[in-house]
Amino acid sequence: MKATQFSKTRIELHLAMARAYQKFLEFIYIQNKDEPELQISMNEARIKFLSIYFATHAPVSEIFNHRPKLAERKSGSRRYLIADYYSQGALDALRNFPEKGLDLAFEHIIPKDLMRKECEKRAEAGEIPAIDEIKKMIDQSWHIAVIRKDEDRLLKPAKKMPDSWKVGDDVLARYRQDEMRMRFPLFRANEDADACRTILKS
């Protein structure tokens, strides 16, 4: 039941993200196609739009149900509570959330630039992707991990998938030391919820 509810929530969220992102692309590349100064000023927003939307609207993971007040958290640090995956080191640190200095990274397992650049390339050509196309890209590529910053530095290549990787391949390719071993322990917030809660409460 929990997995079904999680899936429903994520499907609805991805659809809302796709609708909002399509409007954002239309604003920049269609409504303001002759406004280069405005477009340049939106560079940071272009890079972070979907991440900020997700961090604002995604529900806090059920692994934090033992601390119900966290579900109401509005600050930017709530992004550490909404991931799909958590390293064991991150879960250890999150026992002390919202203490400052936890040295955590909100990490896109598949770098978000892959999808963003594809959408922007089409938008610049005057072809805004349809909502269902954007949602499909989000479904395929939007996987978030919360890990420690020292673990983040172990991920190579840092901003791209391995050269031989293609959409549909192992989403955790950057996280693997080899075919059998992960670079560090990683838990799925949904499937490994009980193990995550055990670490958070210990």
DRENDO-1510 file (C-alpha; in Angstrom, 1 decimal, always signed):
<recs>
REC; n; res; u; v; w
REC; 1; MET; +0.0; +0.0; +0.0 .
REC; 2; LYS; +2.8; +2.4; +0.9 .
REC; 3; ALA; +4.6; +1.8; -2.4 .
REC; 4; THR; +1.4; +2.4; -4.3 .
REC; 5; GLN; +0.7; +5.7; -2.5 .
REC; 6; PHE; +4.3; +6.8; -3.0 .
REC; 7; SER; +4.0; +6.0; -6.8 .
REC; 8; LYS; +0.8; +7.9; -7.0 .
REC; 9; THR; +2.3; +10.9; -5.3 .
REC; 10; ARG; +5.4; +10.9; -7.5 .
REC; 11; ILE; +3.3; +10.5; -10.7 .
REC; 12; GLU; +1.2; +13.5; -9.7 .
REC; 13; LEU; +4.2; +15.6; -8.8 .
REC; 14; HIS; +6.0; +14.8; -12.0 .
REC; 15; LEU; +3.0; +15.8; -14.0 .
REC; 16; ALA; +2.8; +19.1; -12.1 .
REC; 17; MET; +6.5; +19.7; -12.7 .
REC; 18; ALA; +6.1; +19.0; -16.4 .
REC; 19; ARG; +3.2; +21.5; -16.7 .
REC; 20; ALA; +5.1; +24.2; -14.8 .
REC; 21; TYR; +8.3; +23.6; -16.7 .
REC; 22; GLN; +6.5; +23.9; -20.1 .
REC; 23; LYS; +5.1; +27.2; -19.0 .
REC; 24; PHE; +8.5; +28.4; -17.9 .
REC; 25; LEU; +10.0; +27.4; -21.3 .
REC; 26; GLU; +7.2; +29.2; -23.1 .
REC; 27; PHE; +7.8; +32.3; -21.1 .
REC; 28; ILE; +11.5; +32.4; -21.9 .
REC; 29; TYR; +11.7; +31.1; -25.4 .
REC; 30; ILE; +8.3; +32.0; -27.0 .
REC; 31; GLN; +6.8; +35.0; -25.2 .
REC; 32; ASN; +10.2; +36.7; -24.7 .
REC; 33; LYS; +12.1; +35.3; -27.7 .
REC; 34; ASP; +13.2; +38.9; -28.7 .
REC; 35; GLU; +14.3; +39.9; -25.2 .
REC; 36; PRO; +18.0; +38.7; -24.9 .
REC; 37; GLU; +18.7; +40.7; -21.7 .
REC; 38; LEU; +15.7; +39.0; -20.0 .
REC; 39; GLN; +16.9; +35.6; -21.2 .
REC; 40; ILE; +20.5; +36.2; -19.9 .
REC; 41; SER; +19.1; +37.3; -16.6 .
REC; 42; MET; +17.2; +34.0; -16.3 .
REC; 43; ASN; +20.3; +31.7; -16.6 .
REC; 44; GLU; +20.3; +30.8; -12.9 .
REC; 45; ALA; +16.5; +30.2; -12.9 .
REC; 46; ARG; +16.8; +28.0; -16.0 .
REC; 47; ILE; +19.4; +25.8; -14.3 .
REC; 48; LYS; +17.5; +25.5; -11.0 .
REC; 49; PHE; +13.9; +25.8; -11.9 .
REC; 50; LEU; +12.9; +22.1; -11.7 .
REC; 51; SER; +15.1; +21.5; -8.6 .
REC; 52; ILE; +13.4; +24.4; -6.7 .
REC; 53; TYR; +9.9; +23.3; -7.8 .
REC; 54; PHE; +10.6; +19.8; -6.6 .
REC; 55; ALA; +12.1; +20.9; -3.3 .
REC; 56; THR; +9.1; +23.2; -2.7 .
REC; 57; HIS; +6.4; +20.7; -3.5 .
REC; 58; ALA; +7.6; +17.1; -3.0 .
REC; 59; PRO; +6.3; +15.6; +0.2 .
REC; 60; VAL; +8.6; +14.7; +3.1 .
REC; 61; SER; +9.6; +11.0; +2.9 .
REC; 62; GLU; +7.7; +8.6; +5.1 .
REC; 63; ILE; +11.0; +7.5; +6.7 .
REC; 64; PHE; +10.7; +10.7; +8.8 .
REC; 65; ASN; +7.2; +9.8; +10.1 .
REC; 66; HIS; +8.6; +9.4; +13.6 .
REC; 67; ARG; +9.2; +13.2; +13.6 .
REC; 68; PRO; +5.8; +14.5; +12.3 .
REC; 69; LYS; +6.8; +18.2; +12.6 .
REC; 70; LEU; +9.3; +17.8; +9.7 .
REC; 71; ALA; +6.4; +17.3; +7.3 .
REC; 72; GLU; +5.5; +21.0; +7.8 .
REC; 73; ARG; +9.1; +22.2; +7.2 .
REC; 74; LYS; +9.2; +25.1; +4.7 .
REC; 75; SER; +12.9; +26.1; +4.6 .
REC; 76; GLY; +15.4; +25.3; +1.9 .
REC; 77; SER; +16.9; +22.5; +4.0 .
REC; 78; ARG; +13.7; +20.4; +3.6 .
REC; 79; ARG; +15.3; +19.2; +0.3 .
REC; 80; TYR; +17.2; +16.7; +2.5 .
REC; 81; LEU; +13.9; +15.1; +3.5 .
REC; 82; ILE; +12.4; +14.4; +0.1 .
REC; 83; ALA; +15.0; +12.2; -1.7 .
REC; 84; ASP; +14.6; +8.8; -3.4 .
REC; 85; TYR; +17.9; +7.5; -2.0 .
REC; 86; TYR; +20.0; +8.1; +1.1 .
REC; 87; SER; +23.5; +7.0; +1.9 .
REC; 88; GLN; +24.0; +5.5; +5.3 .
REC; 89; GLY; +26.3; +8.4; +6.1 .
REC; 90; ALA; +23.5; +10.9; +5.3 .
REC; 91; LEU; +21.0; +9.0; +7.4 .
REC; 92; ASP; +23.5; +9.0; +10.3 .
REC; 93; ALA; +23.8; +12.8; +10.0 .
REC; 94; LEU; +20.0; +13.4; +9.6 .
REC; 95; ARG; +19.4; +12.1; +13.1 .
REC; 96; ASN; +20.5; +15.6; +14.1 .
REC; 97; PHE; +18.4; +17.4; +11.5 .
REC; 98; PRO; +18.0; +20.5; +11.4 .
REC; 99; GLU; +21.3; +21.0; +13.1 .
REC; 100; LYS; +23.6; +23.2; +11.0 .
REC; 101; GLY; +26.8; +21.9; +9.4 .
REC; 102; LEU; +25.6; +18.4; +8.5 .
REC; 103; ASP; +27.7; +18.6; +5.2 .
REC; 104; LEU; +25.0; +17.0; +3.0 .
REC; 105; ALA; +24.6; +17.1; -0.7 .
REC; 106; PHE; +21.2; +17.1; -2.6 .
REC; 107; GLU; +22.4; +15.1; -5.6 .
REC; 108; HIS; +20.9; +14.4; -9.0 .
REC; 109; ILE; +21.7; +10.7; -9.7 .
REC; 110; ILE; +21.3; +11.4; -13.4 .
REC; 111; PRO; +22.6; +15.0; -13.9 .
REC; 112; LYS; +19.6; +17.2; -14.6 .
REC; 113; ASP; +21.5; +19.0; -17.4 .
REC; 114; LEU; +20.9; +16.1; -19.7 .
REC; 115; MET; +17.1; +16.7; -19.7 .
REC; 116; ARG; +17.4; +20.5; -19.4 .
REC; 117; LYS; +19.6; +21.0; -22.4 .
REC; 118; GLU; +17.4; +18.8; -24.6 .
REC; 119; CYS; +14.3; +20.8; -23.6 .
REC; 120; GLU; +16.1; +24.1; -24.1 .
REC; 121; LYS; +17.5; +23.1; -27.5 .
REC; 122; ARG; +14.0; +22.4; -28.7 .
REC; 123; ALA; +12.5; +25.5; -27.1 .
REC; 124; GLU; +15.2; +27.7; -28.8 .
REC; 125; ALA; +14.1; +26.3; -32.1 .
REC; 126; GLY; +10.5; +27.3; -31.3 .
REC; 127; GLU; +9.3; +23.7; -30.5 .
REC; 128; ILE; +8.3; +23.6; -26.8 .
REC; 129; PRO; +8.1; +19.9; -25.8 .
REC; 130; ALA; +4.6; +18.6; -24.9 .
REC; 131; ILE; +3.7; +18.1; -21.3 .
REC; 132; ASP; +3.6; +14.3; -21.7 .
REC; 133; GLU; +7.1; +14.4; -23.3 .
REC; 134; ILE; +8.5; +16.5; -20.4 .
REC; 135; LYS; +6.9; +14.2; -17.9 .
REC; 136; LYS; +8.4; +11.1; -19.5 .
REC; 137; MET; +11.8; +12.7; -19.4 .
REC; 138; ILE; +11.3; +13.5; -15.7 .
REC; 139; ASP; +10.1; +10.0; -15.0 .
REC; 140; GLN; +13.2; +8.6; -16.6 .
REC; 141; SER; +15.8; +11.0; -15.2 .
REC; 142; TRP; +14.5; +12.5; -11.9 .
REC; 143; HIS; +16.2; +10.5; -9.2 .
REC; 144; ILE; +17.5; +12.3; -6.1 .
REC; 145; ALA; +20.0; +11.2; -3.5 .
REC; 146; VAL; +21.0; +12.8; -0.3 .
REC; 147; ILE; +24.6; +11.9; +0.5 .
REC; 148; ARG; +27.5; +13.3; +2.5 .
REC; 149; LYS; +29.6; +15.9; +0.7 .
REC; 150; ASP; +32.7; +13.7; +1.0 .
REC; 151; GLU; +30.7; +10.9; -0.8 .
REC; 152; ASP; +29.6; +13.4; -3.5 .
REC; 153; ARG; +33.3; +13.9; -4.3 .
REC; 154; LEU; +33.7; +10.2; -5.0 .
REC; 155; LEU; +31.2; +10.3; -7.9 .
REC; 156; LYS; +33.0; +10.3; -11.2 .
REC; 157; PRO; +32.2; +11.6; -13.7 .
REC; 158; ALA; +30.7; +14.4; -11.6 .
REC; 159; LYS; +28.4; +16.1; -14.0 .
REC; 160; LYS; +27.7; +13.5; -16.7 .
REC; 161; MET; +26.9; +9.8; -16.9 .
REC; 162; PRO; +29.6; +7.3; -18.1 .
REC; 163; ASP; +30.3; +7.5; -21.8 .
REC; 164; SER; +28.6; +4.3; -22.7 .
REC; 165; TRP; +25.5; +5.1; -20.7 .
REC; 166; LYS; +22.1; +5.7; -22.3 .
REC; 167; VAL; +18.6; +6.5; -21.1 .
REC; 168; GLY; +17.1; +3.3; -19.7 .
REC; 169; ASP; +20.4; +1.9; -18.4 .
REC; 170; ASP; +21.3; +1.6; -14.7 .
REC; 171; VAL; +20.4; +4.9; -13.0 .
REC; 172; LEU; +23.1; +4.2; -10.4 .
REC; 173; ALA; +25.9; +3.9; -12.9 .
REC; 174; ARG; +27.9; +6.8; -11.4 .
REC; 175; TYR; +27.5; +5.3; -7.9 .
REC; 176; ARG; +29.0; +1.9; -8.7 .
REC; 177; GLN; +32.6; +1.1; -8.1 .
REC; 178; ASP; +32.1; -1.8; -10.5 .
REC; 179; GLU; +29.2; -4.1; -11.5 .
REC; 180; MET; +28.9; -5.6; -8.1 .
REC; 181; ARG; +30.0; -2.9; -5.6 .
REC; 182; MET; +28.6; +0.5; -4.7 .
REC; 183; ARG; +31.0; +3.3; -3.9 .
REC; 184; PHE; +29.2; +3.7; -0.5 .
REC; 185; PRO; +26.1; +2.2; +1.1 .
REC; 186; LEU; +22.9; +3.5; -0.4 .
REC; 187; PHE; +19.3; +2.9; +0.6 .
REC; 188; ARG; +16.0; +3.5; -1.3 .
REC; 189; ALA; +13.7; +5.6; +0.8 .
REC; 190; ASN; +10.7; +3.6; -0.3 .
REC; 191; GLU; +11.8; +0.0; -0.6 .
REC; 192; ASP; +14.3; +0.2; +2.3 .
REC; 193; ALA; +12.1; +2.4; +4.5 .
REC; 194; ASP; +12.4; +0.1; +7.6 .
REC; 195; ALA; +16.2; +0.0; +7.4 .
REC; 196; CYS; +16.3; +3.8; +6.9 .
REC; 197; ARG; +14.1; +4.4; +10.0 .
REC; 198; THR; +16.2; +2.1; +12.1 .
REC; 199; ILE; +19.3; +4.1; +11.2 .
REC; 200; LEU; +17.5; +7.4; +11.8 .
REC; 201; LYS; +16.3; +6.3; +15.3 .
REC; 202; SER; +19.5; +4.6; +16.5 .
</recs>
